[in-house]
Amino acid sequence: MVQPGRTPLHVQLADIIRSQIESGVFNAGDQLPTEMELMKQHELSSSTVRQAVLALVGEGLLYRRAGKGTFVAKRPIGRDLLTFSGFSEEAVARGFRPGTKHVTVEWRSADAVVAAALNVPTDESVLTIERLRTIDDEVVAVEAVSFVAAIGLLMEKLDLADTSCTEILERQLGVALARARQEITAGVARAKLVKALDVSSGAAVLQIDRTAFDATDQVIYFSSSSYRADRYIYTGWIERKSASIAQPRQLIGGSR
């Protein structure tokens, strides 16, 4: 219940609505009560209700549709920027249900990008797996993973329909994945991606390229994936290197 006090009323209302979303009172896609209904329910002014709703829109918890109302947004899919983890294991750890659709497995000639990443000659045959990755049955990424020949010969014999490649490599093939080099760039959806991700042409996507190595520093695979930018949030702690930190100066007050 909203009560007068030190905490502003619009902040209290935003906290109440946020709690209702987190507890499942309102689910993704549900329409929020109208501004008038919230005013009557909490005995607040229209400006206070509007402030609370706008704050939650800014947080990405709600979104507005002109002439329709305010709705609960889908929960963002968080990923750790500094942790080497597979799509499925990260999704499960965050309470989502990962899945796979439309798997294509074939040997291809490595193009310049794949060849450089896998450290093989251009046009060398590599096993490439293309998949649509889903979260709670919604397609959120298009993924292409290319393996060096030695690993590809083993991978092609396995059921790749709805299984984590990371799990297969580590648990079934005994590959000790250790580290990866990852690049994240901004992109836009065109042609194939528009259809696969069910987004409009020109929609923002996250292009994520990863080269994975085992414990002996041998390249295992190169993946190139396009993620829906409206569904993903990457987070990570960063620290300043001591050598780059200037000596502190007294900026305010003190003698001249």
N, C-alpha and C positions, 0 to 999 in steps of 0.2 A: 504494500500500500504506500502511495506517495504521501509524505508528510513534510510540513514546513520544517526547516532546520538549516544547518550549515550547507548541506549538499543541495545544489540547485535542483529545482523540481524537474527540469527537462533531463538532467543526468539521472535522477531516480527513475523516471519513466523509461529511459533508454535501458537502464539496468534491468528493469522488470521485463521488458520485451525481449532483451537479449537472453535472460534466464529462461523465458518461456520457449525460445527457439532451441536453446541448448538442452532443455529437458524434454523436448518433443511435443510440447503443447501446440506449437506451430512447426510444420515440416516444410521442406523445400517445395516451392510451388504454391503453398497456401497463401491465400489473400489475407492481409492484415485487416483488422477492423478499420472502418473509415475514421477520418479525423474526428468527425462528430461523435461517433461511438466511443472513441478513446477519451474525448473530452468529458462525456457523460459518465463513463465508467470510472474515471480517475478524478473527476471534478477539477479539471484543469482548463486553462485558456487555450484557444486555438494556436497562439504563438508558441506556447510551451510544448504542445503536442507536436507541432511542426518542427521545432528544434530537435526534439528527441528522435523523430523519424529521419530527419535529414542526417543526423549524426550516425545512425545505423546504416543509412544508405552509403555514407562515406566510408564506413567500415567494411562494406561489401556484404553485410548480412541481409539487407533489403534492397529491392530495386523497384523503380516506378515505371508503370506503363501508362502513357497518356490516355486519358479517358477511361481507364480500366481500374486503376487503384495501385496499391502498394503490395508487393509480394515478397515472400521469403526466398532468398537466393540459395542456390546449391552451396553446400559447404565446400570451401576451397580445398584442393588437394595439396597438402604441404609435402615438400621434399627437403631433405637436408642437403645443403649445398656442398658440405665438406665431408660427406660420408659416401663411401663406395658401396652402394647397395643396388640390388636388382629392382625392376619395376614391381614385381609381385610382392617381394618381401617388405618393401617400403610401404606399399598400399595396405597390406595386412597389419603391419605395425601401427598404422594410423586409423585402423577401424574400417577400412574399405574392403570391398570384394573385387579382386582383380580377375580379369578374364582375357580371352583371346578369340579373335574371329578371323576368318579368311586367311589361312596360313598357306604361303607359297614357299616351297623348298626347291632350290635348283642350283646347279653349278654354273657360274658365270665367269667371264673374263674380267679380271680386276681392272677398273678404270684407274686413272691417275691418282685420285684421292684415296681409294681403297688400297691400291698398291703401296702408296707412301705410308699409310697407316700400318699396314701389315708387314711392311718391309719385304715385299716380294716384287718380282718384275712385273711391269705393266703387261696385261693380257694373260697373266697366270690364272689358272682356274681356281676359284675359291667358292666355297659353299655359302650361299646367301639365303637367309630366311627372312621373308617379309610377313609381317603380321599387323593386324589392327588390335591395339590394346584397349581394353575396356575397364572402367571403374563402375561397379554397380550397374552393369549392362549398358553403360553409355560409352561410346567410342571417344577416347580422349587423346589417342596418339597413334601415329603411323610409324612403324619401326622396321628398319632393315638392318640385320646383323650379318656380317661377313666373317667367316672363320678361316684361319690358315688351313691348308689342305690336310695336315695330319689330324687336326681336330674335326674338320668337316667330314672326313671319312667315318668317324665314329658317331658324329651327331646325326647324320642322315639315316642311320639305322634305327633311331629312337623315335618314340611318339612325341612329336613337338606341337601337337594340336592345342593343348591347354596346359602346358607345363613351363615353369620358369627355366630359362636357359641357364641362369646362375645356379639354380638347384641341380640341373642335369650335370653341368660342368663339375661342380664340387662334390655332389653326393654319388653320382653314377660313374663319372669318368675320373674322379680323383684329382681334378685340376685344382691347385691351390691358388685361387685368385688373390692377388695381393694389393694391387694399386691400379689406378687408371688416370689417363690424361683426358680431361673433359673440357669442351668448349661450348658455351651457350651464346647463341646469337639471336637477334630479332629477325623475323621473317614475316611474309604474308602468304595467305592461302591462295593457291591458284589451281585451276582445273582439277587434277586428281585429288588434291587435299581437300578442296571444297566439298566434294562428294563424300570422301571417306570420313571426314570429321564433322560433316553436316553443319558447315559454317558458310557464311556469305563470302563471295569473292573479295579478296583484300583484307579479310579478317586477320588479326595478329596471331602468329604462332611462335612458339619457342623452338628453335632448331638446336638440338643437342647432339653433338658428336662426341663419341667416347672411344678411346683405345685402351683396352684392358691388358694387363700383364700378370704373369704368374709370379710365384715367389723367387724364381730364378731370373726374372726380368725378361722372359720370353713373351712376345706378343701372342695373345690368344684370340682376340676378336676386335673388330671395329664395328661400332653401331652408329647409325645415323637416324635420328628420330625427330618427328615433328609433333609437338604437343599443343593442345589448345591453350592459348595464353590466358583465356578468361577462366580457366579452371585450375591453373597451377600457381603455386607460390613457392619459391625457393628461398630458404632462410639459412643463415650461418653466422657464427661469431667470427669477427675479424679483429686482429690486433695490430698495433703499430710496431714496426721494427724499431728497436732502440736507437739504431744508428741514424734513423730519419727523423727522430724527434728533436726539435730544437731546444736549447736551454730555455727554461721558463723565464718569462719577463714579468715584472710587475706593471700591469697595464692600467690599473686604476689606483689613484692616490699615490702616496709616497713622495719622497723629495725629488727634486729635479737637479 
